[in-house]
């Protein structure tokens, strides 16, 4: 479990691809000195298990399914990457509860989708727009929470196929979003509470829909 508050940006030192697992060796003195083999760590929003710690570096492994479902397969040696160690019961929750289970991969857009009447930006305001898979969009609402590349953010606007977030200078400085170019892919995780509520309500919504489909219209009732 994580909070989405990135602790530091690590550096990918080595990538060893494999058929069964790919290994990523990451440099971060701040993180490596506090971890042990078997610990969980959020790497760009993906929960991975530490398999080796050596000095200022640590290694994690990802199976092909993880590479397929996340942006980790895009990484190259030398890339910066957002890192967060898992929470303990003594830690404060500065962001929101994050599993580290990526729901989908989005892409940074140049701006709002065509035809969307976005409000003008205030001076100094930074807004990022991201595309998102359709199955994830149903969980996004204005003022709700979303995790982008392991970062807990608040949703500003939502359209049918994209959403926006406002970024303060500190976030741009201490995470990789300050370097992310238009077209860059990002790992996305919807708010877990939104997902649980949606799953619990889905059967009742289906019943309501079936009921409305079979209910006679006012015209039919007068016949």
C-alpha positions as CSV (number, residue, x, y, z in Angstrom):
1,X,0.0,0.0,0.0
2,X,1.3,3.5,-0.9
3,X,0.2,7.1,-0.5
4,X,1.1,8.5,-3.9
5,X,3.6,10.9,-2.4
6,X,6.8,10.3,-4.4
7,X,9.8,10.2,-2.1
8,X,12.5,10.8,-4.8
9,X,13.4,10.3,-8.4
10,X,15.7,7.3,-8.9
11,X,17.8,6.5,-12.0
12,X,17.5,3.3,-14.0
13,X,21.1,2.0,-14.0
14,X,20.6,-1.4,-15.8
15,X,17.9,-3.3,-17.5
16,X,18.3,-7.0,-18.2
17,X,15.4,-8.3,-20.4
18,X,14.3,-11.9,-20.0
19,X,11.6,-14.3,-21.2
20,X,10.2,-15.0,-17.8
21,X,11.2,-11.8,-15.9
22,X,13.0,-8.6,-16.7
23,X,15.3,-7.1,-14.0
24,X,15.6,-3.4,-13.4
25,X,18.5,-2.0,-11.3
26,X,17.7,1.4,-9.9
27,X,20.0,3.9,-8.2
28,X,18.7,5.8,-5.2
29,X,20.6,6.2,-2.0
30,X,17.6,7.7,-0.2
31,X,15.5,4.6,-1.0
32,X,18.1,1.8,-1.1
33,X,19.5,2.5,2.4
34,X,16.0,1.9,3.9
35,X,15.0,-1.2,2.2
36,X,15.5,-5.0,2.4
37,X,15.0,-7.9,0.1
38,X,11.3,-8.7,-0.1
39,X,10.1,-5.1,0.5
40,X,7.5,-3.6,-1.8
41,X,8.4,-0.4,-3.7
42,X,6.3,1.8,-6.0
43,X,8.3,2.2,-9.3
44,X,6.5,4.7,-11.5
45,X,3.3,3.7,-9.8
46,X,3.8,-0.1,-10.1
47,X,4.1,-2.1,-7.0
48,X,7.2,-4.4,-7.3
49,X,9.2,-6.6,-4.9
50,X,12.8,-5.8,-4.1
51,X,15.0,-8.8,-5.0
52,X,18.5,-7.4,-4.4
53,X,20.0,-4.4,-2.5
54,X,23.6,-3.4,-3.1
55,X,24.9,-0.2,-1.7
56,X,23.0,2.7,-3.3
57,X,21.2,0.5,-5.7
58,X,18.4,-2.0,-5.6
59,X,16.9,-4.4,-8.1
60,X,13.3,-5.4,-8.9
61,X,11.8,-7.8,-11.5
62,X,8.8,-7.6,-13.7
63,X,7.0,-10.4,-15.6
64,X,5.9,-9.9,-19.2
65,X,2.3,-9.2,-18.2
66,X,3.5,-6.3,-16.0
67,X,5.5,-4.9,-18.9
68,X,2.6,-5.2,-21.2
69,X,0.1,-3.6,-18.9
70,X,2.3,-0.7,-17.7
71,X,4.9,1.8,-19.1
72,X,7.8,0.0,-17.6
73,X,8.6,-1.6,-20.9
74,X,9.3,1.9,-22.3
75,X,12.1,2.5,-19.8
76,X,15.7,2.9,-20.9
77,X,18.9,2.9,-18.9
78,X,19.5,6.4,-17.6
79,X,15.8,7.3,-17.3
80,X,14.5,8.9,-14.1
81,X,11.7,7.2,-12.3
82,X,9.4,8.0,-9.4
83,X,9.9,6.0,-6.2
84,X,8.0,5.4,-3.0
85,X,8.4,2.8,-0.3
86,X,5.3,1.1,1.0
87,X,3.5,2.6,3.9
88,X,3.7,1.5,7.6
89,X,0.9,1.9,10.1
90,X,2.9,4.8,11.6
91,X,3.1,6.8,8.4
92,X,1.0,9.8,7.6
93,X,-1.4,9.6,4.6
94,X,-0.5,12.7,2.6
95,X,-2.1,11.6,-0.7
96,X,-4.6,8.8,-1.0
97,X,-4.6,5.1,-0.6
98,X,-2.8,3.6,-3.6
99,X,-2.4,-0.1,-4.4
100,X,0.3,0.1,-7.0
101,X,-1.8,-2.0,-9.3
102,X,-1.9,-0.1,-12.6
103,X,-5.4,0.1,-14.2
104,X,-4.2,1.3,-17.5
105,X,-1.7,3.4,-19.5
106,X,-2.5,6.9,-20.7
107,X,-0.6,9.4,-22.8
108,X,0.1,13.1,-22.1
109,X,-1.9,15.2,-24.5
110,X,-1.0,18.6,-25.9
111,X,-4.1,20.1,-24.4
112,X,-7.8,19.4,-24.0
113,X,-9.6,17.2,-26.6
114,X,-10.9,19.0,-29.7
115,X,-14.2,20.8,-29.0
116,X,-13.8,20.8,-25.2
117,X,-14.3,24.3,-23.8
118,X,-11.6,24.4,-21.2
119,X,-11.3,27.5,-19.0
120,X,-8.4,29.8,-19.5
121,X,-5.3,29.1,-17.4
122,X,-4.4,31.5,-14.7
123,X,-0.9,33.0,-14.7
124,X,1.6,30.4,-13.7
125,X,-0.9,27.6,-13.7
126,X,0.2,24.3,-15.1
127,X,-2.4,21.9,-16.4
128,X,-1.6,18.4,-17.8
129,X,-4.2,16.5,-19.9
130,X,-3.9,12.7,-20.2
131,X,-5.8,10.2,-22.3
132,X,-7.1,7.1,-20.4
133,X,-8.6,3.8,-21.3
134,X,-12.4,3.8,-21.4
135,X,-12.8,1.3,-18.6
136,X,-10.8,3.6,-16.3
137,X,-12.6,6.8,-17.2
138,X,-15.8,5.7,-15.4
139,X,-13.9,6.0,-12.1
140,X,-12.7,9.6,-12.7
141,X,-14.6,12.6,-11.4
142,X,-13.7,16.3,-10.9
143,X,-12.1,16.8,-7.5
144,X,-11.5,13.0,-7.2
145,X,-8.2,11.3,-6.8
146,X,-6.0,9.6,-9.5
147,X,-2.5,8.2,-9.5
148,X,-0.3,9.2,-12.4
149,X,3.2,7.6,-12.6
150,X,2.8,6.8,-8.8
151,X,1.8,10.4,-8.0
152,X,-1.4,11.2,-6.1
153,X,-3.2,14.0,-7.9
154,X,-6.6,15.6,-7.9
155,X,-8.7,15.5,-11.1
156,X,-9.7,18.9,-12.5
157,X,-11.7,18.2,-15.6
158,X,-13.1,15.0,-17.2
159,X,-14.2,14.3,-20.8
160,X,-15.3,11.1,-22.4
161,X,-11.7,10.1,-23.3
162,X,-9.4,12.3,-21.2
163,X,-8.9,14.1,-17.9
164,X,-6.7,16.9,-16.6
165,X,-4.8,17.6,-13.4
166,X,-3.3,20.8,-12.0
167,X,0.4,20.6,-11.0
168,X,2.2,22.8,-8.5
169,X,5.8,23.8,-9.0
170,X,6.9,21.4,-6.3
171,X,5.4,18.4,-8.0
172,X,7.0,19.3,-11.3
173,X,10.4,19.6,-9.5
174,X,10.4,16.4,-7.5
175,X,8.7,14.0,-9.9
176,X,9.2,13.0,-13.5
177,X,6.1,14.9,-14.6
178,X,8.2,18.0,-15.0
179,X,10.2,16.2,-17.7
180,X,7.3,14.4,-19.4
181,X,6.9,15.4,-23.0
182,X,3.6,15.4,-25.0
183,X,3.1,11.9,-26.2
184,X,4.8,10.4,-23.1
185,X,3.1,7.3,-21.7
186,X,2.1,7.2,-18.0
187,X,0.8,4.6,-15.6
188,X,-2.7,5.3,-14.2
189,X,-4.5,3.9,-11.2
190,X,-8.0,5.0,-10.3
191,X,-9.0,5.7,-6.7
192,X,-9.6,2.3,-5.0
193,X,-12.7,3.6,-3.2
194,X,-14.3,4.7,-6.4
195,X,-13.6,1.2,-7.9
196,X,-15.1,-0.6,-4.9
197,X,-18.2,1.6,-4.9
198,X,-18.7,1.2,-8.7
199,X,-18.4,-2.6,-8.4
200,X,-20.9,-2.8,-5.6
201,X,-23.4,-0.6,-7.3
202,X,-23.1,-2.2,-10.8
203,X,-25.7,-5.1,-10.2
204,X,-28.3,-2.6,-8.9
205,X,-27.7,-0.3,-11.8
206,X,-28.2,-3.2,-14.2
207,X,-31.5,-4.0,-12.5
208,X,-32.7,-0.4,-12.7
209,X,-31.7,-0.4,-16.4
210,X,-33.6,-3.6,-17.1
211,X,-36.6,-2.2,-15.3
212,X,-36.6,1.1,-17.3
213,X,-36.3,-0.9,-20.5
214,X,-39.4,-3.0,-19.8
215,X,-41.5,-0.1,-18.3
216,X,-44.2,1.1,-20.7
217,X,-43.8,4.6,-22.0
218,X,-46.6,7.2,-21.3
219,X,-47.9,6.8,-24.9
220,X,-48.1,3.0,-24.4
221,X,-49.9,3.4,-21.1
222,X,-52.8,5.4,-22.9
223,X,-53.3,2.7,-25.5
